[in-house]
Amino acid sequence: MNDINVALRLRLKNDLSREAPKAERDLKELKHAADALGKAGGSGKLGKEISDVRREAGRSEKAVRNLDREARKLNSVNTNAAEREVKALGTAAKAAQKDVRNLEREARNMRAIDPTKIERLQRPAGTLQNTMGMLKTSAAGAIGAMAAFASVDNIVRGMQRLSEEARKLDRDVASVAVTAEMRTPEAVAKISKSNEKLSVRYGIEQPEVNNARKAYAAAGFGIDQQEAILDPTLKAAKAGDSTGETMAGAVIALQQNLKVKDQEVPAVLDMMAKGSKLGSFEIDAMAKNFPSMSTLYARTGRQGTQGTAELIALAQIARMGAGSQDEAATNLQNMFSKLFSEDSVKNFDEKGVDLGKLKKRSEANNTSYTTAVIDEVMRLTGGDPLKVNELFSDQQAGLALAPLLNNRKKYNDFLQQIIGESRGSVDADYGFVESTSQERADRRGAALEATGNKAGRAFDSVATPPWEFIVRNYLNREYGSQEYSKEERQRLKGLDLGDIRAQIGDREKQLSNIPQSKFDVDMFAAQRQVIAQEIDRLKGELKAGENVQGVGGGVQQNLGKDMSGAAESSMQGYNNTLSAEGDKAVGIAREKAAAIRDSLNFTATPTIAPNFLPPTPAPAAPSGLPKDKHSALSTPSTVKVANYFPAGNPRLAAMRAQREQNRAIRMASARSLSDTGGKIA
């Protein structure tokens, strides 16, 4: 038990011992008061109050016992932790006191600062606060925008998708340009611009517009011809719930088989729209089946808008006897083929009808051969299916003939309406549907698509070069080599070969104008070398450009020709050039020999056998010079030079003479340095 426990226990005992006499004194006073009260007649009431006091005393005694019990428990508690906490509290109090003293010192320093400086500081602080407020607002707006659209990662992926779509579309446009044999950037730009305009005008995606254009290009239609018929084609497709490519196929078939002209295309499209309202053969089904139907119907000799109107009316009547549009088209095709079959000609001939004469008569009267045959069938059979089968053994042809025989008058009525009342049908139909919310949404989507393609191209122009550089130079060197070869070939295709030849001529002229050096050191050697290298580079460029551009015809064009004349001319030129170069080398050797003779001032006399002379002693050094020093001025001596220059090769002779001259110069320089010391800086 430590000191604090003992002190606490003693304090509790002292408190209790002091309270005991007080309680005894209070009880005595109560007894005296009770005696006095008994004498006064209030003992009953006093007894009751005493009982209350006794109860309170019991409660007090109980509380004292509880207090004593708690004191014992407290006495048993270990107060080491509390003591440590008290010590830590004291340490913290000391640290706090130290901090307070530091704060007081800082406050005294702050009171010593000039207030005007603080005011000047407050102004930029206020400006900074305003700026931060604006930044906070902007940041909130930016965060809201990012949250509204997408994260940066999603935006980049979106731009990549737009870039992919733009590249794919540009590739399709390039395919159209190749098909139309207009392989130029200007043609591609023109096609792209037209596709975008038509796409936004009719709410059709640009790939679909380009597919229609590609169909026309595959049929041999030029760009200008495409521009003339694409607009009505797409309008009819939109009004008739078809596609541009399908309608383009129908127009191509009508132009190729029925000889419909470009300016007649809007009229035949109006006829198709009008015919679809008279019967149940819709525009899209007609457009899909017209390539095969028009091919067979063209054999009847009908052409132009009249032939197209007849074909449309026949299709609408045939649809009445078929379960579907495709079935009606098949039945009609079989009927057209039977009009010229050998069996049909024979069957009709047995009935006394010459189909050949009937066709000629129809052409002379400018009437339909098909309806003429139908009228003859009706005259011969009366519409009896059994008798019809005797003329046409094909069941599907009979299925097409049945509604035509039964609705001959309606056919004439349809034909008259298609010819006379069809004008403006496509415009009226599209004018009605273009105001619907779906059409507006389609046009709006096409406009957004065009904007997305532009954004994709812009993103691709920024993102592609770094990625291209990495792949070429680090990831796949083979790819880089191939791409470089393609780019170099494209560059060579664009070379102006005439300009290169002119540059070569200018350089050769400059080279010939450079004067020949008459001294040991050629002062113009560097200039001559630079020009010669430039000539070699230009000649290599010219040769590569001629190979790529196929100047003078390709190798295949020259195969099989007699090349003996060219070979003889080439060999003669080679010999002449070789002779000229040899003469030039002889001249150079002579010039070198003359230069050597002038510089050394002696005459070289050729000898057949060398002369060996005994070595002559070195002359004595002049007086006054050390023994190890020699003078550059030596006494004249007789020196006999033997010429070993081979007479058969002047070029080698000149080279050997040059070496001998250089050796003599070096020896003279060495003797001079030995006399005078090192070179002066």
Secondary structure, DSSP 8 states (H G I E B T S, - for coil): --HHHHHHHHHHHHHHHHHHHHHHHHHHHHHHHHHHHHHHT-HHHHHHHHHHHHHHHHHHHHHHHHHHHHHHHHHHS--HHHHHHHHHHHHHHHHHHHHHHHHHHHHHHHHTS-HHHHHHHHHHHHHHHHHHHHHHHHHHHHHHHHHHS--HHHHHHHHHHHHHHHHHHHHHHHHHHHHTT--SHHHHHHHHHHHHHHHHHHT--HHHHHHHHHHHHHTT--HHHHHHHHHHHHHHHHHTT--HHHHHHHHHHHHHHS---GGGHHHHHHHHHHHHHHSS--HHHHHHHHHHHHHHHGGGT--HHHHHHHHHHHHHHHHTTSSSHHHHHHHHHHHHHHTT-HHHHHHHHHTT--HHHHHHHHHHHT--HHHHHHHHHHHHHTT-HHHHHHH---HHHHHHHHHHHHTHHHHHHHHHHHHHS-TTHHHHHHHHHTTSHHHHHHHHHHHHHHHHHHHHHHHHHHHHHHHHHHIIIII-HHHHHHHHHHHHHHHHHT--HHHHHHHHHHHHHHHHHS----SSS-TTHHHHHHHHHHHHHHHHHHHHHHHHHTTT--HHHHTTS--HHHHHHHHHHHHHHHHHHHHHHHHHHHHHHHHHHHHHT----B-SS-------------TTS-TT---S----------B---TT-HHHHHHHHHHHHHHHHHHHHHHHHHHH-S---
